[in-house]
Amino acid sequence: FKMAQPSTSAFSSGLAVGALAAGGLVLLGSGSQQVFVGTPATAPAASANLRASAVSAEAQPASSSTSAAGTSAPVLTCGAFAAAALAGSTRASRRQSRCTQLPTSLVAQQGGASVARRALDQSSRYADLSLDEEELIKNGKHLLVAYIMKPKAGYDYLATAAHFAAESSTGTNVNVCTTDDFTKSVDALVYYIDPDNEEMKIAYPTLLFDRNITDGRAMMCSVLTLSIGNNQGMGDVEYGKIYDIYFPPAYLRLFDGPNCNVVDMWRILNRGMSNGGLIVGTIIKPKLGLQPKPFGEACYAFWQGGDFIKNDEPQGNQVFCQMHECIPEVVKAMRAAIKETGSSKLFSANITADDPNEMIARGKYVLSQFGPLGENCAFLVDGYVAGGTAITLARRNFPSQFLHYHRAGHGAITSPQTQRGYTAFVHTKISRVIGASGIHTGTMSFRKMEGDASDKNIAFMLQDDEADGPYYHQEWEGMKQTTPIISGGMNALRLPAFFENLGHSNVILTAGGGSFGHKDGPKPGAISCRQGEESWKEWKAGKFGDVSLSDGIIEFAKTHEELKGAFLTFQKDADQIYPGWKEKLGYTGESSVQAATFDWAKKAAAASFVGSSVAPAQKESSVARRALDQSSRYADLSLDEEELIKNGKHLLVAYIMKPKAGYDYLATAAHFAAESSTGTNVNVCTTDDFTKSVDALVYYIDPDNEEMKIAYPTLLFDRNITDGRAMMCSVLTLSIGNNQGMGDVEYGKIYDIYFPPAYLRLFDGPNCNVVDMWRILNRGMSNGGLIVGTIIKPKLGLQPKPFGEACYAFWQGGDFIKNDEPQGNQVFCQMNECIPEVVKAMRAAIKETGSSKLFSANITADDPNEMIARGKYVLSQFGPLGENCAFLVDGYVAGGTAITVARRNFPSQFLHYHRAGHGAITSPQTQRGYTAFVHTEISRVIGASGIHTGTMSFGKMEGDASDKNIAFMLQDDEADGPYYHQEWEGMKQTTPIISGGMNALRLPAFFENLGHSNVILTAGGGSFGHKDGPKPGAISCRQGEESWKEWKAGKFGDVSLSDGIIEFAKTHEELKGAFLTFQKDADQIYPGWKEKLGYTGESSVQAATFDWAKKAAAA
């Protein structure tokens, strides 16, 4: 094997953008490799109408709350509808067209010419503002993504945008020797920027995206890994969020799309095949706590007047309501209701699980019970918390069933308060692409959850054959529609204005409180919702004359007792939506049921739908009363945490939670606990004593510090029907499910979780870890030290033979190579050609070096069967070297289901959890979801062998020196989190993997901060960016560990760590070469190194800046 030598043009044509953390801008010129150093530019004054045209209803995010502990951990590698679609002229003004003048240069910013030059150097490869959007769409070879992106203070917009594109495609933070001309041909390119409005558009060649080896189909996890992967944690980006995606026709055809939708429901209900109107549905309430017989009785009662019942998203196979007892009761109720009413009925059964085999077992069991009524049964999947892999499993294994996508938890990234990830518009658009039959889309401000009247554009994108998004016009080419499902505090009174806003009623309603909260019970509740549709249609047809919608509905209610009963039940809604209703209906009583407030003040535009604006109700007295009512059931501040832990029956969760202005803290906390367990927004007739015994309880609040702790009975969580094991998707569905979109919560984020011992034992935990790697490398079984690894760079663009050559070159000095997270089965580097080259390289390297080698192959896919096929193929090629091969899974974008696929199907392989994209919710800028600490703790519970944990501020990505606590939680048998002490009871450790701008010079301080070196390093740029190539780069990293150990042992006397490392470098050429390569790092970490090493030259390679000013403790 010989390394192919890159041409000079490979270095002179452009610059790989580095993430600069300390503020100094250090740039590499093109031809002469000239270095430019400057201070950050003065940020321009913010535009007065920043993003106003884009998201008029989106609140500007508040500053992030301070974490009680670090939120990132160690693997080292170098290398809501928040923006609902806008209509008409607003959209036209934001979409690029031939007649729109594009910004081709940036206004010079005060603070230094280096900034302008940096923008020019960056854009020379990863930006081309001359590209025309219409031409890109016409050519059909690029997936286009529109972002709202803000650089951190002092960073030039175009430079940062180009770095963003580089990190999202073929780039790394330094120049690497393996970049060739083909690699550059598949670069993602920034083609439009509007710094004043923080808008950026990137064109991704579709060749970049992974394809199935089994059928050549596309996979959404690959799209997300690139478009919201590592760019979500870049050190120079304040935030970046996707607001629209355009799928070119040829690429769109590679996705499954839906197989069933509401048309199939209309057919079953004998309503024809078009314009069949509202499916009147409900959620069984209470959402948890009913036992099998009461559950069946509740179904029967609703089906007397309604069409469709769904499992609430956490309902499944709880100990107190097991599937094999509950489903037969549902079938019995359906048969009786069909016989008595003469109308068909529908049910949506929750088959969500961590394990795909469990999902398939659930689906088969349910169909076996429904028998000839099988087509009446939909399958519900909690698509956000379980991941796209779970959706694809249901779509491909049960293609004839309506695939019901529940999005519980999505608000963690789609909410207007969240500045990363993607919007609810993008989330729901993706759901159609991957095959959801229906998805919960919110109710456009007409209910208890967050939303906006303009969210109707989401329905258009789901249901129409072509539709406009905020930035792009999408043609679906006959792909079946995905049906909007509306839920969240809806009732009959809210429906007419909703239909008027949307323009039709061809949606699915799941009104839990609106049915079971009706004063006369679920049958009249269901009928009232149907009458809500009928009354709107009659008003629309002019039956009531020239009157407002409000008066028309009241007129209809005079002769329809069920709708009239809704007025008497939900009087707070009636007061706000239907002014004067009491006099017109001849009623003078007081409200008996409290519904969620219909927020006219926030959504003033909706007033036109009922005829007149209404003054917002005064909140003060109702809030106080609500606080008392809420806490009487869902809060108990007398509970003692030590006793809860001792009893071992509760999973404890610590949040940072802030109510919206005007809401009482305890009231909101109790509502949060209710929404996270057995509660709903109104009193329901089906609540019994057992239900109350499994309520989640707020047991601690500190309003001043926004701290809240909730105890969840472990009985609440779903269990497998196949083996009784626990599932993390159930924990997440409750703890960060619908509470992430509550209308009275500004934000709520998990900062720690405590797993009681008996419940912890129900999870898989890891089967392999770094100990297995040490064994394979002949280092014993304990304290085997650093695994020197890399990521093949460039991350995308290498073809099979150059890929194999790159592996061979690194393995001359290093231990471990991982596929970069987007690498898999690209058209230009197919797995059946690439993996044999890797095996050939490994065998040669083992023979020549006498040392074993390791490789991590990416088996991530949307389809679990594809993952299994990839794993089996890779093992077939590695043969007797099979144990030398780990399996990498992009666990955040593919979801926990994908992790469980690997853990259970390949238990003997090291399970390499890559977290690309996690920054969308774990970042300090994000106020919802969970922290990086929680994310990595969860990874150990579900069985990851190793997980990327960041570099504790010692690399290019976001992080903090205190993130070492993440490593302790992963590796120790007991450890302290920010709030709880966790005992692991001998569960195997998950190994920290450190990556993101690391090189030999950064390692010693990292080890000193952590206290040991028993981690896995994946240094891409730190190896392939070394001036002498990947072999010396790998050796230099090993010497980084050796030099720290020798300094620690006092070999260099009483000197600083900095001087000790320099002393070691004097006699070790590879480490000395790292000083000469990454000189900007050397200048900051090792002051005076040039004089001490006798070097006076200039830097030839630019590394990411090591931010001493930010992380002074590391000094």
N, C-alpha and C positions, 0 to 999 in steps of 0.2 A: 504493500500500500504506500502511495505517495500522496501528499497533500497537493491538490491543484493550486497553483499560484494565482492569486487574483490579479487582474490587470490593474494598471495604474488608475484607469478610469473608475474602477470600483471604489477608490478612495476619493477621487477628485470630483466625482459627479454629485456628491451630496454629503449630508451630515446626518448621522443618527442622533436624535435629539436626547439630551440627558435631562433628567429631572433635577432641578437645582434647588436645593433646600435652604442654603444659607443666605441667599440673597445675591451673591456675586454671580454675574453671568459670564461663563467661560465658554468660548466658542472656538470651534475648529474650522479654519478656512478650508477651501477646497483644494486648489492646486498646490499651493506652497505650504500647506499644513500650518498656516500662520494662526497664532492664538490671539484672541481678543478678550480682554477682561474688562468688565465694567460693573458698576453698581446698578441695582434695580432702578428702572425709570420711575419717575413720579407718576402715579396713577392718574389718568384723566378724570375730570369731574364726571360723576355719574349723570347719565341722561335723565332729564326730569321725568320723561315718560317711559322709563326703562321697562321694556316688555309689556307696556300697557296695551299695545295693539294686539299682542299675542294672547295674553291671559288676563283679561280684565277682572275676572273673579278670583284670581289666585292670590292668596295672601303672601306677602313677602315673608320668607322664613325668619323665625327668630334666631338669635345666636344660640349655638349649641350649649347644652348644659354640661357642666363639668362632671367628668366621670369620677366615680369614687375609686376606680382602680384602672390599671392599664387595659387597653382594649386591642392589643394585637399580640401575636406570639411568634416563635421561631421556626422554617425551612429556608436556606439561603440560596438565592439565584441571582446571578449578575446578568447581567445582560443589559291616578285618581282621576281620577279624571282631572288631574291637575291641569292638563292643557287640553281641554276638550276641543274638538274641532270647531273652528270658527266659520261663520257663514259669510257669503257675499263679498262685499268690498274689503272687509278685514282680511279675509284669506287671500284675496287677489293681491293685496299690497305686500303680502309676506312671501309669496311664491316667486321664485326666480323665473324670469321669462326673457325672451330676446330683447324686449323693449325696456328691460330693467337695467339700469347702469350698475355694473358690478364694481365694488371697491377693489382696485388693483394695487393700491398701496395704502399704507397707514400714515396718518398724520404723525409727524415726528413728535415724540414725547420728550419732555424735559428730563434730563438725567443722564444723557450719554448716547453717542452715536453707536456704541456697541449694541444697544438694544435693536436699533433699526437693522444693523448688519446681521444680528442674530436672526431676526425675522426673515431676512433675505436668504441666509444660509439654510435655515430650517426648510423654508418653502421650496428650495431648489430641488428637493426630492419628494417631499410629502405634501406639497400644495401646488395647485395649478388653478389660479383664479380665472384663467381664460376659458376653462371648460364650460360648455353651455349645457344647462340642465335638460333642455328639450332634446339635444343631440344624445346625451347620455341615455335618456329614456328610449329614444328611437333605436339606438344601437342594442339595447337590451342586455348588456354584458355586466352591468353594475347594479348592486343593491344600494339604494340611496338612503341615508339616515340623516335626519335633521335633529340637532341638539340645541338646547340652551346650555351654554358653557361659559363659565367665568374663570379666568386665571386668578391665581393668588396675587396679592398686592405686589406691584412692581414688575410683573411679567407681561411681556408684549403679547398681544392677542394672536397674531398670526403665528408667531414662534410657538406658542403654547398649543394652538390648534394643530400645527404640523407635528409636534411631539405627540399629541393625542392620537393622530392618525398613524404615526409610526408605531406607537405602543399597541395600537389596535390591529396591526397587520404584520409587517415584516421587520420592524425596527427594534433596536435595543438602545441602551443608553451610551454605548460607545461604538466606534467603528470595529467591525470584526472581520477577520481574514477570510471568512467563508462566503461573503456576499458576492453573487455573480450577476450577470446581466439579466438572466431569467427572473431572479428574485425581484429585481427592480421593476420588472414588467407587471408584477402583481401587487405593487404597493397600493395601499389605500391612499386616496388623495382628497385633501380639503379643496373643495371647488367653490365655496361661497362662505364669506364671513360678513357679519354686521356687528362689529364690536359694541356699538352703542346699545343695541338690543340683545347683546350676548348670544347672537344666533350664529350657528356654524353648521355646514352641511359637508358630509363626507361620502365619497363614492367608493364602495368596496367591490372590487372585481369578484364575481361569483365563483371564480376559480379558487378563491381563498377558502371556501367553505367545505367542510368535511362531507363525505357521502357514505352511505351504507355499503359495506362489502357484499351484503346479501342480495340487494336488489337495486343498488345505485340511487336510491331515493335520498332526498335532502334531509337534514336534521336541524331543528330549531336551536338545539343546544349549541351547535357550532356558530350560528348567527349571533347568539347572545354572548358566547365566550369572547368573540372579537369585539362586538359593538358595545357591550357593557361589561367587559372583563377587567383586565388589569388597569384599564384607564380610569376605573372608579377609585383607585387609590393613589393616583399620581401626586407627587409632591408639589408640583407647580399648578395644580388644578384645584380651585376652590370647590367647584361642582360641575358636573356634566350630566345632563338628563336627556333621554330620547323623547322627542315630541311627535315624531312621525317616522315611518319606514315605508319605502316604496319597494315592492317586489316585482322585478321584471317578469314578463309572462313565461319565458322559457324556464326560469328558476322556480316560479310559483307552481308550475306543473309538476315539480318534483316532490311536492308535499301532498299529504293525504287529503286534506280538506274534510268536511263533514260527510257522513253517509246518511244520517237521519237528521230531521229537524221537526219544526212544529207542523209541517205538512203531514208527517206521519201520525202525529197526535190527532190532527183534524180528521184524518181518515179513520182512525180507530174510534173516534167519537161521532162518526157519521155526519161530519160537517163539510164534506167535499174536500177538494184539494187546493183551494185558494181562498184567501180572505175569510178564513173561518173564525176570526175574532179571538177574543180573550179566552185563554185556558185558565179557569178559576181554580187556583191551587192554594195550598197551605203548607206550613211546616208544623209537624206535630209539636205542640207546646204542652208542658215545658220541654225545652230542647233536650234536657237530660233529667233522669230521675224516674220516668215511668217504667213500670215493670211490664212484662209481655201482655197480660190480659188487658190492663188499662190502656196500653198502647193500641191494641187492636180495637178496643171500644172507641177510642178517640178517632181512629180511622173511619170506623163505621158511622159515627155521628157526623163527621164532616162530609163523607161521601153521600149523605142524604141530600145535600144541596150543591156539592162541588164536584170538580172533575179530577183533580190531581193532588197527590200528597207526596211530599219529599221527606226522606230522613233529614233531620237537621244535620249539618255537617259533622258534628262530633258523635252522632249516634252511629253505633255499629254493632259491637259485640261486647258491651260492658258486662261485667260479672253479674250485675243485677238484672240485665236484660239481654240475655244471650241470643244470638241470631237464630239458632236452631229451635228456640222457643218462641221468639218474636215473629219471625217471618210467617210461620204457619197461621198465627193469629191475624196477620195482615191479609193473607190470602183468603182466610175464612170471612173476614170483614168485606173484602172486595166482592166475593161471590154473592154474599147476602145483599150488598148494596146494589149490585147490577140487577139481581133478581127483583128487588123491591122497587127500584126506580125505573127500570127499563133502559137505563143508559150505561154505556161503558165507563170504566174508571181507569185511572192511571196511578202508578206508584214509582217513586225513584228511590232505589236501594243504594245505600252507601257501601261501595266496595273498596274504598281507599285503604291502603296499607303500605308499610315500608317495603314488604317483600312482594314482588310480582306474583310469585306462586300463591301467596295468600289472596291476592286480588282475584286471580283466576279461580281459585277454590271458592271464594265468596260468590263470584258471578255464576259459576256452575251450580252451586247449591241453591241460590235464589231461583234460577230458572227451573231447577228440578222441582221446586215447591210450587211455582206459578203454573207449570205445566202448559196447558193450552192457552192460558192467559199470559204466556211469556212475552208477547209483543206489547202487552200493557205495562211492562216493567222497564223503566229506564235505569241506567247505572250512574250514580253520583260519584264523582272523584273530586277530592279537595286538591285542585290542580296547582294552587300556589304553594301550599306547604309541602305537598308530596313531590311536586316538580313535573315538568313536561313528560318525563319518562312514564309516569303513572297515567297521564292522558293517552299517550301513544299505546300503552299496553291495552287500555280499555278499547281504544279505537280499532286496534288490529285483532284483538282476540274476541271481541263481541261486536262486530261491525253492524249487526242488525238491531242493536239496542240504541236507544236515544242516549247520547253521551252528555251527561249533565255536569258541566264544569262549575264547581263552586270555587270562588276566589277568596275565601276567608284568609285574612292576613295580608292581602295585596296592598292595603293602605300603608304598610310599612315602607313601600317605595313609591306607590302611585299618588299618595296624598300631596296636596299643595305644600304642606309643611316639609316635605322631603325633597331635597334638591338633587338627588342622584337616581340612577336606575332608569325607569321609564314611566310614562303617564298611564292612566287607566285606559285612555284611548288606544295606546300602543298595546297594552296588555290584552285588551279584548280583540284587537285586530289579529294579534298573534294566535289567539284561541281559534279563530276561524281557519287560519292557515294549517294548524296542526290537527284539526278535525273535530272540535267540540260541536255538538249538536245545539247546545244552548249554554249560555253563560250569564251569570248574575252581572247586571250592568248598572246597578243603582237605580234610583228613581228620580234623578234630575232635580234634586232639592225638594221633592214632594214627600219626603219621609224623614226618618230619624237619623240617617247616616249622611255623611258628606256627599255633596254633589252639586250640580249646576244645571239650570234649564237648558244650556247649550249642549249638554251631554247627549241630547237626541242625535247628534251627529255620529255618536258611537253606534246607535241602532242602525242608522243609514249604512255605515261601513260594514256592519254585520249582515244586513238583510238585502241590500241592493247589489246589482251585478256590476255597478261602478259607482264610486262615491268619492267625494272630496274629503281629505283629511286637513289638518292644520297647514300642511305644506305640500302634500302630494295628492294627485288624482290617481286612484287605484282602480284598475279594471280587473275583474275577477274571472273573466272568461268562462262563465257558466258554473263556477264552483258553487256548490250548494250553500245556502245561507246558514248562518248560526243565529239561533233565535234568542232575542233578549229576554232575560228572566228578571222580573222586578220584585224586589222584596226589601224589607227593612223598615218596619213601622207603617206599612201601607194599610189602608182600610178603604171602605166604599166611598167615604167623603173625599178622599184625596185623588181617587181615580179619574173623575171627569177632567180636571185640570191637567192631569198627566197626559191623557189621551189627546186633549186639545193641543198641548205643546208638541207631542210626537206626531200628530196628524192621523193616527190610526190606532187600533187596539189589538193588532196581531202579535201579541206578546204572551208570555206565560207569567202569571201572578202567583207568588207564594206568600200569602198574607197570613202569618201566624197569629199575631195579636188581633189583626183585623177580623179573623174568624173566631178563634177561641176566646177572644176578649169581648165579643159582642154580648150585650146584656142578656140575650135570649139563647146563647149557645152557638156552637159551630155551624149547625145547619142554617139558621137564619143569617149567621155571619157570612157564610158562603153565598147565599142567595143575595144578600145585600151587595156583595162585590159584583155579582153579575148584573144587578140592577144599576150599579154605578156605571157600567158600560152601556146598558140599555138607555138610561136617562140621557147620557151624553149623545148617543146616536139620535134619539128623538129630538133633543134640542138642536142638534146639528141639522136635522131635517126640517126645522122650523115649526115643529108641532106646537110649541108653546108661544109662538108669535115672536115679535121682535123684543126679546128680553135678554138679560145677561145670562151667562151660563149658570151663575149662582142661583138666580131666580128660577131658571128652568129646572135645575135639580131639585130645588125645594118643591116646585109644583109637582114633579114626578113623585116625590116622597109622600105627598098627601094621600096618594092612593096605593102606596106600596109599603106595607108594614115593616118589612125587613130593612129597607133603606131608612125609613123613619126611625127604626130602632137604632140604626147606626148614629143618627143625629143625637139620640138620647144617651147613647153610650159614650161617644167620643165628642163630648161637648166642647172641650177646649179647641179641638180642631174646627168644630162647627162655628164657634165664636169667631175664629180668625178667617175662615174661608168663606163663610156664608153669613154676612152681617144681617141681623134682623131675623134670623131663622126662627127664633122662639116665638116672636109675635106672628110670623107667617104660618107656623105650624100649630099655634095655639098652646104653647108649652111654657110654663113658668118655673119648673123645678130647677134643682141644682145638679151639677155634674156628679155622677157616681163613679166614673172611671177616668183616670188621668192618662191621656195619650201624650206621646212626644210632641213637643211644640212644632208647629208648622211655621218655618222661619220666613215670614214675609219681609222682615227688615233686611235680611241678607239677600233674598231673591226677589227684589221688588218687581223685576220684569214679569214675574209670573202672575202678578195681580191682574194683568190684562185678560187673563184667561177666565176669570170669574166675574169680570165686569167692573170692579172698582178696587182701588187700593184700600188697604186696611191698616190702621195704626198698629204697630207692634204692641203686644201685650206686655204689661209691666211684669218683670220677672221676680222682683225681690221677694214678695210673699210666697209665691209658688216655689221658689228655690228653697226657702227655709222649710216649707212643708215637705218638699220632695226629699230634702236631706234627712229629715226625721223618718220618713217612710222607707227610704232606701236602707238606712243603717239598721233599722229594726230587724232586717232579715239577713243582709249581706255584709254586715260588719260586726265584729266583736273585738273591741280593743282591749278586753280583759284577758284574752288568750296569751299565754306565755310561750315564747319561741322555744325555749329549752324543753318545755313539756311537749310541744308539738313534735320536736325532733325525737325526743325519747319515745313517744308513742309510735312513731314511724308510719303513720297512716296518711300523711299529707306530703305532697310535693310543694315546696315553698319557693315563691318567686318574688324577687325584689325588683321594683320598677322605679324609674324616674318618670313621674307623671305630672302633667300640668293641666288643670281644667281651663276651659275657655273663660274669657272675662265674664264675671258676673255669676259664675257657678261655684257653689260651696265645695270645699275640698272633700270632705267626708261623703257628701251626697254623690259626687262624681266618682269617688273611689268605689263606693258601694255599687253604683250603676255599672262600673267597669267590671267588678266581680260578678255581678248578675249576668252581664252580657257574656262573660267568660265561662259560665257554668250553666245554671238551670233557669236563668231569668229571661224575661222579655220586657217590652216597654209598657205593657199593660197587665192588669190582673187577668188570669185565665182560669177557666172553670175546671181544668184538668189537674191542677196542682194538688198533690196529696202529701201526707206526712212523710212518706219515704223520700219523695223528691226533695223536701226541705232538709233532710238529713245528709244530702250530698251537695249542698250549696258550697260554693267557694266563699271564703270569708276574708275580708280585710281585717288583719290583726295588728297592723301598725301603720301609722301615718306621721309624717313630719312635713306639714305644708310649707314651712319656710324653706326647706331644702328639697321640696318636691319629691320626697321619698314615700313610697307606698309598698307594703308587703302583703301578699295574698297567699293563703293556704288553700291548696286544691286537694280534696280527698282523692286518693289514688283510684278509688272505685269509679271516678268519672271517666277514666281513660280507657280507650278501646283496646281490645286484646285480639290476637290472631285466633281464628277458628281452627287453624291447622295444628298449632302447637302451644297455644296459650301464652305466647310471648307478647311483650309490650311493643308498642310502635311509637316512634318519635313524632310521626306526623300527627298523631292524636294529641300529644302534649302541646305541639305548636298550634294546632287548630284552636285549642282553648286559650292558651296563654298569650298568643299574639294573633288571634283570629279576627273576629268581627270587632273586637275592641279597638283595632287599629283604624277604624273609620267612624268612630262614634262622634255624633255631632256636638257633644258637650266636652270633648277631650281635645285639647290643643296638641298634645303629644303624650305618648307612653312608650317607654323603651325598657327592655329587660336588661338588668345589669348583673344579675346572678340568679342561679337556680340551685336548689338543694334537692338531691335525689335520695329518698330514704332507702336504707339497705335492701329491704324486701322487694321494693319496686325496681331498684337498680339491677338486681339479679335477673330480672326478666328481659334485659337487653343483651345483645350479643357481645358487645365489647370487642376489642381487637383479638385476632388470633396470631398475628405476626407483628413484629416491630424491629427496631434497630438491632436487637439481640440476634435475630436471624441473619441480618446482614453481616454483623461481626463474625458469626460462625462461618458463613460462606467465605468471608475474607480471611479466615484463620486468625482472628484476633481474640479468641476466647468468647466468654459469655457475659462479661461485665466490664464496664468502663473501657470499652474498645475505642473510644475517641471519635474524632471527626470522620465522617464519610465524605470524601472529597468528590463532589459531583458537579454536573453542569447541565445546562439546557442547550440543546443543539441550536446554534444561532447561525443565520437569521431564523427567527421562530417559524416563518413560513417562506417558501420560495425555493428551497433546495429540492433537487430531484434525487431519485434513489441512489445513484452512485456517489454523487457529492455528499449526500447524507451519510452513507456508510464510511466514506473517507474521513468525514469530520469526526465520526465516532472513533474510528481507529486512531486518529491523531490524538484525541483527548485521552483515550485509554492507555496511551503510552506513559502517562503520568498520573491519571486519576482513577477513581473507583467506580463511579456511578454516573449514568447518563439518563436523563428523562426526556421523553417527548415533551416539547412545549405544549401547553394545554390546548392550542388549536390544531396541532398536528395530528393527523389520523389517516384518512384515506382520500386526500385531495386528488383531483383528476391528474395533476402533474406529478404526483408522488404517491402512487397507489400502494396500499399495504402489502399486496402480494408481490410487489417488486422491491419495496423498501425494506421490509423485515428480513428477507434473506440477506440483504447487504449488511444489515446490522449484525446478524448472526455470524456472517463471514468475518466481519471486523472483530467481533468479540473473540472468536476462536483464535484468530491471528494474534490479537493482543495478549491473550492468556498464554499462548505458546511462547511469545517473544519476551514477555515481562516475568513470567513465572508466577503471576498473581491473578487471582480470580477477579472477575468484573461483573457489574450489575447494570441492568437496563430497566427502565420503567416505560411500558408501552401503553399508549392512550387507548382505552376501550370504550370511552364515553360515547353514548348514542341516545337518541330518543327512544328507540325500541329495545327493550330488554333482550329480545332474541338476537338482535344485532350485537349487543354487548357480549353475549355469551358466544356468539359465532366468532367475534374478534378474539376473545380470550382463547378459545379452542384453537383457532388458527395460529396465533402467536406461539402457544405452547407446542403445537405440532412442528413449528419451525425450529424452536430452541431445543427440542428433543431432550437429551440428557442434561442440558443446561437450563432446564425449565425453572429450577428454583432460583436461578440467577435473574429471573425476570419478574419484576413487579408490575402491577396493573394500576395505571393512573385513571382516575375518574374526576371529571369536573363537577364536584359535588354540589356547588352552589347553583350553577345554572341548570344542571340536569336534575337536581333534587335528591333528597335522601333516599328515594326509591332506587336510584342508580347506585348509590353506595351499598345498599343492601343486596342488590343483584350481585355485585362483585364479592361482597363479604360471604354470601351464602353459596354462591356457585363456584367460587375459587378460594376456599378457605386457606389453602396452603400458600397462596401468593401474598406478598406484601401489598396492602391496599393503600395506594398513594392518593390521598385526598387533596386535590387542588381546589383552591377557594376563589378562583378568578370571578370577579363580579361582586364579591361579598361586601366591598366598600360601599355599595349602593345602600346598604342598611347598617353596616357596622361602623362606618366612618363617624368621627365626632361631629361632622356637619349634619349628620342624619339623626333626627330626634325620635325615630320610631324603630320598631323591630327589636334587635338585640345587639349587644356589643360584640367585638371580636373575641373577647374573653368567653362569652356565652357560646358563641359559634364553635370555638375550638373545644370547649368542654363537651358540647353535644357530640362532636366528632368522635371523642373517645367512647362515649356511651354507645354509639351505633356501630362501632367496630373499625374505625380507620386505623391503619397501622402507622401512618404518618400524615401530618397536615402542615401545609405552609402556614407559618405563624408570623411572618414579617421579620424584620431585623432590628426591632427595638430602637429605631431612629438611626441605625448604623448603615442603612442602605438608602436607596432612592425613593422608596415608597413611604407613605404615612406610617408613623409609629412613635413609640415613646420608650425610654429606657426602663420604665416600670413594667413594660410588657413581659418581662422575665417571669412574672407571676403566672402568665399563661403557660409557659414551659413547665413550671412547678406543678400546675394543675394537671397537665398532660402526663408527666413522668413520675410523680411521686405517688405513694400509696395513700397519702392524705395530704391535703393542702388547703390553704385559706384562699377564698375568693374575696371580692369586695365586701360581701355581706355574710357569707356562709362558709363554714368549715365542712369540706367534703371528705368522707372516708370512702375509699374505693374497694376495700375488702379483697385485695389481691387481684383485681381486674388488671390485665396487662396494660402497660403504658402505651400511649400514642407518642410517636417520636416527633419532635419539632423539626420541621424542614425550613431552612432559612434561605431566603432568596430576595432579589430585588435590588440590583446595583451593588452587590457585594464583591469584594476582591480581597487579596491577601492583606492589604494594608488596613482594612477595616475589621478584620477578624480578631486580632488580639484584644482590642477594647471590647468587642462583643463578648468574647469568652470571659473577660474579667468582670463584665457586668452580670453575665449569667452565672458564673462561678464554675463552669465546666465546659467541655467541648463535645459532649455526647449527643451531637445533633447531626443532621444531614444537611450538607451544603449543596446548593445547585447554583453555581456561579457561571452564568452565561458569558456576559461581557468580561467578567474577571478572569475567565480562561481564554475565550476566543478573542478577547480584546488585548491580551498581553502582547507586548511588542515582538516577542519571539515565537508566538503561536500558542496553540492550546496545550501542548505537553508541558512547556515551562510554566504556562499559566496555572495548570493543575498542580504542578510541583510547588509553585510559589504559595498556593493556598495551604498545602500541607505544611509548608515551612512557616506559614502564619501561625498555625497551631503549635508547631514544635518550638518556635521562638517564644511564644507566650508561656509554654510549659517550662522552658529553661529559665526565663525571667522569674517565673513563679517560684522556681526551686532555688533562686538566688545565685545562679551561675554567673551573672554579670555584676554582682555586688549590689550595693545599695543605690540603685539608679532608678529613674522613672521607667515606666513601661515603654514610653516612647524611645528613650535612649537604649533600652535593652533590645528592642526590635531592630534598631539601627545597627547595634553591635553585631547581632546575629546576621544581618544582611551583608555585612562586610565579607563574610566567608561563604555566602550562599548566593550564587549568581541569579537564580530564578527569583528569589525574593528581592534582590537588588534590582532585577529587571522590572519588577512591579513598581518600585519607586520611580524608575525612569519612565514607565508607561503612564502611571496614574499620578502625575506630578501635582495636580491640583489637590487631590486627596492628601498626598504627602505633605504639601505645604501647610495644610490645615491641621493634620493629625500629628505630624512629626516636625515641629519647628527646628530649623537649622540642619535638616537632613542633608542638604547639598554639600555644605561645608564638611560635615562629618563623614560623608561618603566620597568626598573629593570630586563632586560633579558640578559643572557650571553651565551645562547646556540648557536648552529650552524644552518645554514639553512637546511631545509628538502625538500624544493621545489624550483626549479629553474624557475624564470620568465624571460621574455625577458628584456634586459638591457634598462634602461631609460637613454637616451643619453643627459646628461646635457651639455657635452662639445659641442655637435653639436647645441643644442638649448639653448644657454646661456640666451636668453631673457626670457625664461620660469621661470628661477630661481627667 
